[in-house]
């Protein structure tokens, strides 16, 4: 299993829900590894351009505990990356992205404070959705909300995708 605390460079994080694991694990060279397929068929624009950098971040710095790759063929262990238009975004104007777990029966968990992931949610994560706020754009002039869009630099989009993939595997924020 993945360790409760995982280190990537100088960053560490802890489990959102103790013991919650992906159904899709393999035992490779004496280590449990989480194998995830990233489906980006519903992701476009500036967010889509940074997915490969996020995949490299995890594959190169997880000590062999993660194996991520792109595929348009959904099957077990799929993380769906999706744009949501700024008009349909319901998670707050300042939220860049949000992650949702799905169990084998279709129950979902979004990791909101006070939300109980053990009530009604299965024992394993079967797939996940990462929703990106399409209201975030790059290169626009104006203030923080220039042209009614939030500005996110290119490298910060890759960091955001990497960060949300961490939530997909039950890693929370630093404590």
C-alpha angles and dihedrals in degrees: 000000000000114000120257089240119040124187125209107178107307094340123097133177140181135223117283091209116020112247097000107144141176117259089225108076131138133193108235125174092342095310132101110240131193112223115202131179115210113212110197099171089114095045121087144165126019095350092056091054092065102048095095091054090053091049089052091049091058099037094047100041108034097083091242094304094114132048114183128176139161123252134157090209108090118215136137115326095031122155110199114210112201139175118227116197116242089245092057096040108115101172099086130285093261095054114103099187141346133206127218126191121213125199126209091270094052097256112147136211125188101183097241115166109273094014110131111225093189095059108089095340116113126244095260137042108242101179140342142213125217112197118200122203103239087200087081111090135163133232099023121139124233135060128315090300095035112174088359090293128105115237120234121178118233096251090048091057089057090048091049092052090047090049094050091047086058089057088051089063094046099265115143132192124291113282 
